Amino acid sequence: SMLELGEATHEEHRLIGAEAARAGFDCLLLFGEEMAGAYEELRRSGYSGYAEWTADFAALREQLRNLARAEDLVVLKGSRGMELERLLPALRG
């Protein structure tokens, strides 16, 4: 989630979903309440890759553990307040 957007949060998260659909990622794991709109837009945009959305950190960590392989490029992006560095142990095995 992008936490600093104020009143623009719904529209900006929706736009992120549309942009992610065009980016060509194989897999997207979306995390945070605000990312629900991004997930909906991703689906509306016809994204054909694997995508999941959750607001539960433990579920996100488990998804990452189950999906990420050693040769994958994993990009973590979110507001500082989302504390995504907590996922690093899951990536290290």
Secondary structure, DSSP 8 states (H G I E B T S, - for coil): ---S-GGGHHHHHHHHHHHHHHHT-SEEEEESGGGHHHHHHHHHTT--SEEEEES-HHHHHHHHHHH--TT--------GGG-GGGGHHHH--
